[in-house]
Amino acid sequence: MNIFSGLDEIVKTNCPLSDYTWYGIGGNAEYLVTPETVEQLQDVVQRCNESTVPIHVLGFGSNLLVSDEGVKGAVIKLEGPELAKSQFEGDYLVAGAGVSLSKQVLECVRKGLSGIEALTGIPGSIGGAIKMNAGGTFGDIGSCVESVTLMDRQGNVFEKSKPELVFGYRRVNITAKLILSARFRLAEAEPEQMLRTTKEIWIYKKNSQPLNTKNAGCIFKNPRNTSAGALVDRAGLKGLQIGGAQVSEKHANFIVAHEGCKSSDIKRLIEAVRDRVREEFDVDLEQEIEIW
């Protein structure tokens, strides 16, 4: 019996995940579920829990590599209108996990509300950005998050707020399976000045990152007091290619997928880079990209 009987409108079986990631490669999801309401999501999560079906949460696929073999269980994508909406409450913003981070940044700039403009040029969803405390040279998302609304494997909805909510480098102390929404504290600012800031950040990224290629952002986290990209570069690995996967010539912490690339090519290249950096510098690079 299909555990999702009666939910045909929001469930696809054996669905290609290559259509949902920035790399555009990888196998199929056993189930792809796109709930439209919190109640539907609860129903799905409870059914998965009762039948011990694994749950994976898919954002915009901008920091994700899906294995060639695909994914067993349910891949849940929060794109329904109730889960991908945002609203301003004075100097606060409440945004659903399925909201586009880049679009939300622009909306805040237009309204003259400062706080997340440092995330200009970072793709992905609000939920995914919070899960990994997305950020870069100019700041991270955790600095202005006040609270998050979460759902656990039993379908229970609850809130976690600062100071109990703690953000670190590319991490946050959230163990719940699903992030539903977040509340941000913003501050009034001059829209023109914010627009200039976002343009400067965008130009910086355009000049330093391979934006017009198939990639999934930074592959490795930066070790303490150094840059992962600098270590990969110093190890002479820029341009290294395995199959259709290549270390970017523009930024050594990016791996680009060329035509015909498979997930296995990227995995092999990640391990080759990690091994070489370990040999050269006695540093174990930790993955930033998520691999299913």
VEXMI-200219 format. One line per field, with one value per residue: residue in three letters; chain; y, z, x of N, C-alpha, C in turn. Coordinates in steps of 0.05 Angstrom, whole numbers, plus 5000, padded with zeros to 4 digits. Example, Ala and Ser with C-alpha at 12.3 -4.5 7.8 and 13.67 -1.06 7.14 Angstrom:
2
type = [ALA;SER]
mol = [A;A]
n_c2 = [4886;4955]
n_c3 = [5156;5142]
n_c1 = [5264;5257]
ca_c2 = [4910;4979]
ca_c3 = [5156;5143]
ca_c1 = [5246;5273]
c_c2 = [4934;5001]
c_c3 = [5156;5157]
c_c1 = [5264;5258]
This chain:
292
type = [MET;ASN;ILE;PHE;SER;GLY;LEU;ASP;GLU;ILE;VAL;LYS;THR;ASN;CYS;PRO;LEU;SER;ASP;TYR;THR;TRP;TYR;GLY;ILE;GLY;GLY;ASN;ALA;GLU;TYR;LEU;VAL;THR;PRO;GLU;THR;VAL;GLU;GLN;LEU;GLN;ASP;VAL;VAL;GLN;ARG;CYS;ASN;GLU;SER;THR;VAL;PRO;ILE;HIS;VAL;LEU;GLY;PHE;GLY;SER;ASN;LEU;LEU;VAL;SER;ASP;GLU;GLY;VAL;LYS;GLY;ALA;VAL;ILE;LYS;LEU;GLU;GLY;PRO;GLU;LEU;ALA;LYS;SER;GLN;PHE;GLU;GLY;ASP;TYR;LEU;VAL;ALA;GLY;ALA;GLY;VAL;SER;LEU;SER;LYS;GLN;VAL;LEU;GLU;CYS;VAL;ARG;LYS;GLY;LEU;SER;GLY;ILE;GLU;ALA;LEU;THR;GLY;ILE;PRO;GLY;SER;ILE;GLY;GLY;ALA;ILE;LYS;MET;ASN;ALA;GLY;GLY;THR;PHE;GLY;ASP;ILE;GLY;SER;CYS;VAL;GLU;SER;VAL;THR;LEU;MET;ASP;ARG;GLN;GLY;ASN;VAL;PHE;GLU;LYS;SER;LYS;PRO;GLU;LEU;VAL;PHE;GLY;TYR;ARG;ARG;VAL;ASN;ILE;THR;ALA;LYS;LEU;ILE;LEU;SER;ALA;ARG;PHE;ARG;LEU;ALA;GLU;ALA;GLU;PRO;GLU;GLN;MET;LEU;ARG;THR;THR;LYS;GLU;ILE;TRP;ILE;TYR;LYS;LYS;ASN;SER;GLN;PRO;LEU;ASN;THR;LYS;ASN;ALA;GLY;CYS;ILE;PHE;LYS;ASN;PRO;ARG;ASN;THR;SER;ALA;GLY;ALA;LEU;VAL;ASP;ARG;ALA;GLY;LEU;LYS;GLY;LEU;GLN;ILE;GLY;GLY;ALA;GLN;VAL;SER;GLU;LYS;HIS;ALA;ASN;PHE;ILE;VAL;ALA;HIS;GLU;GLY;CYS;LYS;SER;SER;ASP;ILE;LYS;ARG;LEU;ILE;GLU;ALA;VAL;ARG;ASP;ARG;VAL;ARG;GLU;GLU;PHE;ASP;VAL;ASP;LEU;GLU;GLN;GLU;ILE;GLU;ILE;TRP]
mol = [A;A;A;A;A;A;A;A;A;A;A;A;A;A;A;A;A;A;A;A;A;A;A;A;A;A;A;A;A;A;A;A;A;A;A;A;A;A;A;A;A;A;A;A;A;A;A;A;A;A;A;A;A;A;A;A;A;A;A;A;A;A;A;A;A;A;A;A;A;A;A;A;A;A;A;A;A;A;A;A;A;A;A;A;A;A;A;A;A;A;A;A;A;A;A;A;A;A;A;A;A;A;A;A;A;A;A;A;A;A;A;A;A;A;A;A;A;A;A;A;A;A;A;A;A;A;A;A;A;A;A;A;A;A;A;A;A;A;A;A;A;A;A;A;A;A;A;A;A;A;A;A;A;A;A;A;A;A;A;A;A;A;A;A;A;A;A;A;A;A;A;A;A;A;A;A;A;A;A;A;A;A;A;A;A;A;A;A;A;A;A;A;A;A;A;A;A;A;A;A;A;A;A;A;A;A;A;A;A;A;A;A;A;A;A;A;A;A;A;A;A;A;A;A;A;A;A;A;A;A;A;A;A;A;A;A;A;A;A;A;A;A;A;A;A;A;A;A;A;A;A;A;A;A;A;A;A;A;A;A;A;A;A;A;A;A;A;A;A;A;A;A;A;A;A;A;A;A;A;A;A;A;A;A;A;A;A;A;A;A;A;A]
n_c2 = [4976;5044;5093;5145;5149;5182;5231;5245;5292;5321;5288;5258;5201;5166;5210;5253;5284;5316;5359;5395;5415;5457;5436;5402;5347;5277;5224;5195;5214;5172;5187;5250;5303;5357;5393;5437;5464;5474;5436;5394;5382;5364;5317;5287;5281;5253;5205;5186;5179;5139;5096;5089;5116;5147;5218;5273;5341;5388;5447;5500;5472;5491;5482;5428;5360;5307;5237;5192;5146;5162;5177;5145;5141;5198;5260;5323;5383;5450;5488;5506;5556;5573;5561;5588;5643;5713;5766;5834;5863;5919;5935;5883;5820;5764;5704;5649;5582;5566;5611;5651;5668;5707;5739;5759;5789;5832;5853;5873;5912;5948;5966;5992;5967;5943;5888;5837;5845;5833;5783;5783;5755;5703;5643;5604;5579;5610;5574;5536;5569;5585;5535;5524;5569;5610;5652;5698;5736;5784;5778;5739;5700;5688;5729;5765;5736;5725;5686;5618;5577;5510;5439;5374;5303;5278;5311;5354;5423;5477;5532;5563;5607;5662;5672;5617;5596;5585;5609;5589;5584;5566;5534;5516;5508;5472;5416;5395;5366;5397;5464;5515;5570;5636;5691;5755;5808;5872;5936;6005;6037;6075;6067;6077;6076;6023;5997;6010;5982;5928;5924;5930;5884;5845;5855;5842;5787;5769;5778;5744;5693;5632;5646;5637;5583;5512;5498;5486;5525;5538;5483;5465;5479;5536;5525;5540;5604;5606;5600;5554;5553;5578;5541;5497;5520;5532;5481;5468;5454;5479;5475;5420;5359;5309;5262;5293;5333;5391;5428;5495;5545;5597;5603;5565;5537;5520;5471;5454;5431;5400;5386;5322;5307;5267;5252;5219;5233;5284;5271;5238;5276;5312;5279;5271;5323;5333;5294;5310;5361;5347;5317;5356;5399;5379;5386;5373;5380;5401;5383;5430;5430;5394;5324;5276]
n_c3 = [5000;4984;5021;5017;5001;4976;4973;4923;4892;4910;4911;4876;4844;4837;4818;4778;4807;4785;4760;4800;4824;4826;4802;4766;4759;4778;4810;4817;4861;4907;4927;4914;4949;4954;4996;5009;5052;5123;5152;5114;5109;5161;5161;5121;5144;5191;5170;5145;5190;5218;5182;5179;5138;5106;5111;5070;5063;5015;4990;4949;4921;4914;4941;4939;4923;4888;4891;4838;4841;4863;4912;4968;5000;5024;4992;5012;4990;5005;4978;4972;4974;5028;5054;5030;5036;5054;5102;5125;5189;5215;5235;5230;5196;5173;5145;5104;5099;5046;5016;4967;4978;4951;4926;4971;4995;4958;4963;5015;5010;4975;5009;5046;5091;5131;5141;5118;5071;5064;5045;4991;4926;4943;4929;4938;4987;5042;5086;5075;5078;5131;5156;5145;5162;5123;5089;5081;5062;5076;5117;5156;5155;5205;5240;5242;5253;5294;5314;5300;5269;5276;5256;5282;5275;5289;5274;5306;5318;5336;5369;5367;5398;5401;5463;5461;5410;5371;5328;5288;5251;5190;5212;5256;5317;5309;5312;5296;5243;5203;5181;5185;5183;5193;5237;5229;5254;5232;5208;5198;5140;5090;5027;4977;4992;5010;4963;4934;4964;4956;4902;4901;4928;4894;4847;4867;4876;4825;4800;4827;4831;4796;4767;4722;4711;4719;4784;4855;4894;4948;4961;5006;5076;5107;5138;5206;5210;5157;5085;5050;4994;4982;5001;4967;4919;4929;4931;4879;4849;4818;4762;4759;4734;4735;4700;4681;4718;4746;4781;4793;4752;4767;4820;4870;4908;4885;4848;4783;4739;4679;4612;4609;4658;4718;4782;4810;4788;4811;4865;4867;4852;4895;4936;4917;4918;4973;4993;4971;4994;5047;5047;5031;5068;5117;5133;5144;5102;5111;5087;5057;5021;5013;5008;4981]
n_c1 = [5017;5011;5043;5029;4977;4919;4944;4958;4962;5004;5048;5101;5127;5189;5220;5260;5315;5352;5329;5322;5367;5426;5471;5448;5449;5449;5410;5343;5287;5255;5205;5178;5156;5111;5085;5029;5010;5019;4991;4986;5039;5051;5019;5046;5097;5085;5065;5111;5143;5114;5119;5173;5201;5254;5268;5284;5301;5290;5316;5331;5368;5419;5466;5477;5492;5467;5469;5487;5457;5409;5357;5331;5267;5229;5232;5224;5198;5191;5150;5099;5046;5035;5081;5120;5119;5125;5125;5125;5133;5132;5197;5211;5217;5182;5193;5179;5205;5210;5219;5252;5319;5350;5311;5285;5325;5329;5278;5279;5319;5293;5253;5283;5303;5351;5397;5399;5426;5479;5479;5474;5475;5480;5453;5392;5344;5307;5302;5343;5387;5388;5395;5449;5473;5484;5530;5585;5642;5620;5584;5535;5473;5453;5462;5420;5374;5320;5285;5263;5214;5198;5193;5187;5205;5158;5119;5107;5101;5142;5177;5242;5284;5333;5368;5375;5378;5433;5481;5536;5599;5579;5539;5484;5450;5405;5365;5318;5279;5255;5255;5209;5197;5225;5241;5263;5304;5307;5334;5320;5344;5380;5354;5381;5435;5439;5429;5474;5512;5496;5505;5561;5577;5557;5588;5638;5632;5621;5669;5703;5682;5659;5608;5577;5573;5558;5552;5558;5567;5614;5656;5684;5689;5719;5781;5804;5832;5849;5839;5799;5798;5847;5884;5873;5888;5942;5961;5964;5919;5881;5840;5845;5818;5768;5735;5676;5680;5710;5760;5749;5780;5776;5761;5785;5756;5710;5675;5665;5614;5619;5593;5563;5580;5580;5552;5587;5636;5645;5646;5692;5730;5727;5747;5799;5820;5816;5851;5901;5908;5911;5959;5996;5990;5975;5922;5854;5803;5737;5673;5629;5588;5527;5515;5475]
ca_c2 = [5000;5069;5107;5172;5147;5206;5255;5243;5318;5333;5268;5246;5178;5162;5236;5262;5307;5333;5383;5411;5423;5475;5420;5390;5319;5260;5205;5202;5211;5152;5204;5279;5313;5386;5402;5465;5476;5462;5412;5373;5374;5347;5291;5273;5275;5232;5180;5177;5169;5113;5075;5091;5125;5170;5244;5292;5367;5401;5476;5507;5454;5507;5472;5400;5341;5283;5215;5180;5125;5173;5180;5129;5155;5222;5286;5343;5410;5468;5509;5514;5585;5578;5555;5605;5671;5730;5791;5853;5873;5941;5929;5854;5804;5736;5692;5620;5567;5563;5637;5655;5686;5730;5757;5771;5810;5855;5866;5888;5935;5967;5977;6007;5952;5932;5865;5813;5853;5820;5757;5787;5737;5676;5631;5585;5586;5619;5551;5525;5589;5583;5509;5524;5596;5619;5678;5700;5757;5808;5772;5714;5704;5684;5754;5780;5718;5726;5660;5601;5558;5484;5416;5351;5279;5270;5331;5375;5450;5492;5555;5565;5635;5669;5662;5588;5592;5594;5606;5589;5584;5547;5516;5527;5485;5462;5387;5388;5358;5417;5493;5524;5599;5650;5719;5771;5836;5890;5964;6024;6047;6090;6048;6082;6066;5994;5988;6012;5960;5903;5924;5925;5856;5830;5858;5827;5758;5764;5778;5724;5666;5623;5647;5628;5554;5494;5492;5487;5541;5528;5455;5460;5500;5547;5518;5563;5622;5604;5596;5528;5558;5584;5515;5481;5534;5528;5452;5466;5438;5493;5463;5391;5349;5280;5259;5319;5352;5406;5449;5520;5561;5624;5601;5538;5522;5513;5449;5460;5407;5404;5368;5294;5302;5251;5258;5204;5249;5305;5258;5230;5300;5321;5263;5276;5349;5330;5278;5326;5382;5333;5310;5381;5418;5365;5397;5358;5398;5392;5390;5449;5420;5371;5302;5255]
ca_c3 = [5000;4982;5047;5011;4987;4980;4970;4896;4880;4920;4911;4851;4849;4819;4805;4773;4823;4769;4753;4824;4835;4809;4786;4744;4755;4800;4805;4823;4888;4909;4928;4916;4961;4954;5011;5005;5078;5146;5159;5095;5116;5185;5152;5107;5164;5209;5154;5141;5216;5224;5164;5180;5112;5110;5101;5062;5058;4991;4986;4920;4909;4906;4956;4941;4903;4891;4880;4813;4848;4872;4940;4979;5019;5016;4990;5016;4980;5016;4958;4973;4981;5057;5063;5015;5036;5074;5109;5142;5213;5224;5229;5230;5173;5178;5119;5103;5091;5017;5003;4954;4993;4935;4923;4997;4998;4941;4974;5039;5000;4965;5032;5063;5116;5131;5158;5103;5045;5062;5032;4962;4909;4953;4920;4956;5002;5070;5103;5071;5087;5160;5164;5143;5169;5098;5091;5067;5071;5085;5140;5153;5160;5233;5255;5246;5259;5322;5322;5278;5274;5268;5259;5287;5260;5297;5263;5325;5311;5359;5362;5381;5396;5415;5460;5458;5382;5369;5302;5286;5224;5173;5228;5275;5336;5303;5307;5284;5215;5184;5187;5172;5178;5210;5242;5227;5264;5212;5217;5177;5127;5065;5004;4957;5002;5010;4935;4926;4978;4943;4876;4906;4935;4869;4830;4880;4871;4796;4793;4841;4831;4770;4769;4697;4707;4736;4808;4879;4914;4960;4967;5032;5096;5112;5164;5223;5203;5129;5066;5036;4966;4981;5005;4943;4899;4935;4926;4850;4840;4800;4735;4760;4724;4735;4684;4674;4741;4746;4800;4778;4748;4777;4849;4875;4926;4870;4828;4760;4725;4650;4599;4613;4686;4736;4811;4819;4781;4831;4890;4864;4852;4922;4952;4907;4929;5002;4998;4964;5014;5072;5043;5029;5090;5141;5139;5135;5094;5118;5066;5061;5004;5023;4989;4986]
ca_c1 = [5000;5025;5039;5019;4951;4902;4960;4969;4967;5030;5069;5111;5144;5212;5222;5288;5324;5370;5314;5318;5393;5441;5488;5432;5456;5440;5388;5315;5277;5234;5181;5182;5131;5110;5061;5021;5003;5032;4976;4994;5067;5049;5009;5068;5118;5075;5064;5139;5152;5101;5128;5202;5211;5273;5260;5305;5289;5302;5312;5334;5388;5443;5489;5470;5499;5451;5484;5476;5438;5384;5351;5309;5250;5214;5246;5203;5205;5172;5145;5071;5042;5035;5108;5139;5109;5138;5111;5139;5118;5149;5225;5215;5210;5176;5196;5176;5230;5211;5223;5278;5336;5359;5288;5279;5345;5322;5254;5288;5333;5273;5239;5301;5307;5378;5402;5407;5438;5505;5475;5471;5490;5479;5427;5380;5320;5311;5306;5370;5407;5389;5406;5478;5482;5496;5543;5611;5660;5606;5566;5519;5444;5447;5465;5395;5352;5311;5273;5255;5193;5209;5176;5203;5197;5131;5100;5103;5111;5151;5195;5267;5292;5357;5395;5376;5385;5461;5493;5565;5608;5565;5523;5465;5443;5378;5365;5292;5281;5245;5252;5184;5199;5243;5234;5288;5303;5320;5337;5316;5368;5375;5353;5402;5461;5437;5431;5503;5525;5490;5519;5590;5580;5552;5611;5660;5627;5623;5697;5719;5670;5651;5579;5563;5578;5543;5567;5541;5580;5638;5656;5695;5688;5746;5793;5810;5854;5858;5818;5800;5805;5875;5898;5870;5904;5971;5967;5966;5897;5863;5838;5845;5793;5762;5711;5664;5682;5735;5764;5747;5804;5771;5760;5793;5738;5687;5678;5647;5605;5617;5574;5568;5590;5564;5557;5610;5660;5648;5654;5720;5747;5727;5766;5826;5829;5820;5875;5924;5912;5920;5987;6012;5989;5965;5896;5831;5782;5710;5654;5608;5566;5512;5514;5455]
c_c2 = [5025;5086;5135;5171;5171;5232;5257;5271;5330;5313;5258;5222;5176;5188;5245;5286;5325;5359;5403;5420;5441;5459;5407;5361;5303;5243;5215;5200;5190;5166;5233;5290;5343;5395;5431;5479;5462;5436;5389;5363;5357;5319;5274;5264;5252;5205;5169;5165;5142;5090;5074;5097;5149;5196;5261;5318;5381;5431;5482;5491;5468;5498;5442;5384;5315;5260;5204;5159;5136;5172;5163;5146;5180;5247;5307;5371;5430;5492;5518;5543;5591;5576;5572;5633;5687;5755;5808;5862;5894;5936;5899;5842;5776;5723;5661;5607;5566;5589;5638;5676;5711;5750;5772;5794;5835;5869;5883;5914;5956;5980;5993;5994;5936;5907;5841;5820;5841;5794;5759;5767;5708;5664;5613;5595;5596;5596;5539;5543;5588;5557;5509;5551;5608;5647;5678;5723;5780;5803;5747;5719;5703;5709;5769;5762;5719;5699;5644;5583;5532;5462;5391;5327;5269;5290;5353;5401;5465;5514;5553;5593;5639;5677;5631;5580;5603;5588;5606;5589;5561;5526;5531;5503;5478;5432;5378;5383;5381;5445;5503;5554;5611;5679;5734;5799;5853;5918;5982;6035;6062;6070;6051;6071;6036;5983;5989;5989;5934;5902;5918;5896;5838;5831;5842;5797;5751;5762;5755;5696;5659;5622;5636;5599;5538;5487;5493;5503;5529;5499;5449;5484;5511;5537;5543;5578;5619;5600;5569;5532;5564;5559;5498;5494;5529;5499;5447;5451;5453;5480;5432;5380;5319;5276;5287;5339;5365;5426;5476;5534;5589;5624;5572;5522;5516;5490;5453;5433;5413;5383;5339;5287;5285;5259;5243;5218;5270;5293;5250;5254;5312;5306;5267;5302;5347;5315;5295;5348;5370;5327;5335;5397;5405;5378;5380;5377;5385;5401;5411;5440;5396;5349;5282;5230]
c_c3 = [5000;5007;5042;4997;4996;4977;4942;4884;4888;4921;4883;4859;4828;4803;4802;4790;4808;4761;4776;4837;4815;4792;4762;4738;4779;4793;4814;4853;4888;4910;4929;4926;4964;4969;5008;5031;5100;5154;5140;5102;5141;5178;5139;5126;5182;5195;5151;5168;5223;5207;5162;5152;5117;5098;5094;5055;5036;4991;4957;4907;4901;4920;4960;4917;4908;4877;4854;4818;4857;4902;4948;4999;5006;5015;4991;5007;4989;4997;4956;4982;5011;5068;5049;5013;5057;5079;5128;5165;5225;5216;5229;5203;5182;5150;5121;5092;5061;5002;4991;4970;4976;4930;4948;5002;4983;4952;4999;5030;4990;4987;5051;5091;5115;5149;5142;5076;5042;5047;5002;4947;4919;4945;4942;4970;5030;5088;5100;5081;5117;5170;5164;5151;5146;5102;5075;5079;5085;5109;5136;5162;5189;5250;5260;5249;5288;5332;5296;5287;5261;5270;5262;5271;5267;5286;5283;5316;5336;5350;5379;5376;5408;5443;5458;5430;5378;5341;5304;5257;5209;5189;5246;5292;5333;5297;5295;5254;5196;5196;5171;5165;5197;5214;5244;5239;5244;5223;5193;5166;5101;5041;4984;4966;5003;4982;4926;4939;4964;4916;4879;4912;4910;4851;4841;4874;4842;4787;4805;4841;4803;4768;4745;4690;4724;4761;4832;4901;4925;4968;4996;5050;5099;5138;5180;5213;5174;5111;5052;5007;4963;4984;4980;4921;4904;4930;4895;4837;4822;4773;4736;4752;4727;4722;4676;4696;4741;4768;4785;4776;4761;4808;4857;4894;4912;4851;4808;4747;4695;4638;4602;4641;4701;4765;4821;4811;4802;4857;4889;4865;4880;4939;4943;4918;4959;5008;4993;4985;5041;5070;5044;5054;5117;5151;5128;5128;5099;5096;5075;5045;5017;5001;4998;4970]
c_c1 = [5018;5021;5028;4992;4933;4917;4972;4977;4994;5053;5076;5129;5166;5218;5252;5295;5343;5356;5313;5344;5408;5462;5474;5439;5446;5416;5361;5308;5255;5207;5191;5155;5132;5085;5055;5014;5018;5018;4983;5022;5067;5040;5031;5089;5110;5073;5092;5149;5141;5111;5159;5214;5230;5262;5285;5290;5304;5296;5312;5356;5413;5468;5487;5481;5483;5466;5470;5454;5411;5381;5327;5293;5237;5232;5224;5213;5183;5167;5116;5068;5044;5064;5129;5129;5125;5122;5128;5121;5135;5178;5231;5205;5204;5175;5194;5202;5233;5215;5250;5295;5343;5336;5282;5299;5337;5297;5261;5302;5313;5258;5257;5304;5332;5381;5411;5420;5466;5503;5470;5488;5491;5452;5416;5355;5327;5317;5334;5392;5410;5402;5437;5490;5498;5508;5569;5626;5645;5587;5551;5490;5437;5448;5439;5370;5345;5300;5267;5232;5200;5187;5194;5192;5169;5110;5094;5116;5119;5171;5220;5278;5320;5351;5398;5384;5413;5472;5523;5573;5596;5549;5504;5456;5413;5380;5339;5296;5275;5245;5228;5186;5219;5234;5261;5283;5320;5322;5333;5342;5361;5376;5375;5429;5461;5440;5460;5518;5521;5504;5549;5595;5577;5576;5635;5657;5630;5652;5713;5707;5660;5620;5564;5568;5559;5560;5548;5554;5605;5635;5664;5691;5717;5757;5799;5834;5864;5834;5821;5809;5835;5892;5897;5887;5933;5980;5968;5943;5877;5863;5839;5818;5792;5735;5701;5666;5709;5737;5765;5774;5801;5772;5763;5775;5711;5694;5656;5639;5602;5598;5582;5578;5570;5571;5582;5636;5666;5658;5684;5739;5749;5748;5795;5837;5834;5846;5901;5929;5921;5950;6005;6013;5980;5940;5874;5809;5754;5691;5634;5583;5553;5510;5494;5462]
